[in-house]
Amino acid sequence: MATPPKKQKKQKTKRETQSKLVEVKVTVGRNYDGSAIRKSFYAPSRKQALEKADAYKLALATNTLTPTTVTFEQWANNWLTTYKEGSVRDVTLERSYKGPLDKHIIPYFGRMRLSEVRPVHVQRFFQTKAGYSYSQQHKLKLILSDIFERAMENDLISKNPAKRIKLSKSADDRIKAKQAYTYDQAQIFVSFARRHPFGVGPIILIKTGMRLGELLALELAAIDETARVIHVRQSVSETRYGLEYHACKTRKSVRDIPYREDLDDILKSVPRYTRRQRGKVIVPHQYLITNRFGGGCGPHSWRRQYDKFMDDFIDFCKTEGHNDIPRLTPHELRHSFGSILYERGVDIVTISKLMGHASIDITTRLYVHDNADLKRQAISRGV
């Protein structure tokens, strides 16, 4: 009996062999004769390849996204809706993507056909942005690069014209030195804030290093008064639709901050409810910092009150002869917390954990400076 021929193994394509990507073939349309138009999509997993296929079919469904007709503005708006909307927070969508698109990118490239954009056009665009900081230019480049990469995935262009663009460094992009209170200045600040009706929030910022959004989203239930620990679990942002409560900025921003006994008295002094309708209705508070109705307080309204508080503090400093004490922003109060800890000998790893920095590199860049005196002290302790 003859041996049946061995089944030939399917030869892997060169692309699959080199990059170990999974190939998924999908029907994306029909030819004029009714035959199927099949297209291959590659990704590290089958699920990701299918997601690419769905995005491609969604783009084709608009009936305008063809390589010869689609304009940059059409594709940019489609990119924003398809790839960013729903995958990032509303406030991030508005500020980090839609804002730069509407203000900078679309006014320059909008009417050009997507397939006609060349590296020279992108380089000239960044020449017009030479007055902006290097970091702002870098953000614009990231957006442009992703727009073109997604267009390549959907076969609208063959190359990414933003890939090898060099950004201008002509703008002054030095990191502005953040102001911070010294330990003695912080003592004067806290002493004044204790006597001020608005002083609770500023005291918590400088004594815990919390971000403003974290402070305003701090629920009373997240304060463990027995163990004296604040559990930071969420933040709040202001959008055009109102207040948006969301998870912390990064995974490492979720943290527990111990506090001392002197802050315990301040936290306990905060009202826990609001009376309405001539005192007949008692509304319990959910958040530590509230508006005048007992509800959540937004960053904008809080900052307006904070500005008045700082006016009073600076007037007090002038009266008392403390002319060297600067006016700080809410974020600089947080910075003062880390700066004072570092000056008083707390290690950089602990400071990074208390402040919820995404990486220790951020903490090091902020607080470890090239100090000649510290170098001499270190050398004196050596061999």
WOWO-V872464 format. One record per pair of residues at least 6 apart in sequence whose C-alpha atoms are under 6 Angstrom apart, sorted by the first residue. I is the first residue (numbers start at 1). J is the second residue. If there is no record, write none. Layout:
i: [I & I]
j: [J & J]
This chain:
i: [21 & 21 & 21 & 22 & 22 & 22 & 22 & 22 & 23 & 23 & 24 & 24 & 25 & 25 & 26 & 26 & 27 & 27 & 28 & 28 & 29 & 30 & 30 & 41 & 42 & 43 & 56 & 67 & 70 & 71 & 71 & 71 & 72 & 72 & 72 & 72 & 73 & 73 & 91 & 115 & 118 & 119 & 130 & 131 & 133 & 133 & 134 & 145 & 148 & 152 & 180 & 180 & 181 & 183 & 190 & 193 & 205 & 205 & 206 & 206 & 206 & 209 & 209 & 209 & 213 & 213 & 214 & 216 & 217 & 217 & 218 & 219 & 219 & 219 & 220 & 220 & 222 & 223 & 228 & 228 & 229 & 229 & 230 & 230 & 231 & 232 & 232 & 233 & 234 & 234 & 234 & 235 & 235 & 235 & 236 & 236 & 237 & 237 & 252 & 252 & 253 & 272 & 273 & 273 & 273 & 274 & 274 & 274 & 275 & 275 & 285 & 290 & 290 & 291 & 352 & 352]
j: [42 & 43 & 44 & 42 & 43 & 44 & 45 & 46 & 41 & 42 & 40 & 41 & 39 & 40 & 38 & 39 & 37 & 38 & 37 & 38 & 37 & 36 & 37 & 49 & 49 & 49 & 154 & 156 & 113 & 112 & 113 & 114 & 110 & 112 & 113 & 114 & 106 & 110 & 239 & 157 & 161 & 161 & 168 & 171 & 171 & 173 & 173 & 162 & 160 & 158 & 332 & 336 & 336 & 340 & 203 & 199 & 333 & 334 & 333 & 334 & 337 & 334 & 337 & 355 & 235 & 236 & 235 & 289 & 235 & 236 & 287 & 286 & 287 & 288 & 287 & 288 & 231 & 230 & 258 & 259 & 257 & 258 & 256 & 257 & 256 & 254 & 255 & 254 & 246 & 247 & 248 & 245 & 246 & 248 & 244 & 245 & 243 & 244 & 356 & 358 & 356 & 285 & 283 & 284 & 285 & 282 & 283 & 294 & 281 & 282 & 294 & 296 & 297 & 297 & 360 & 363]
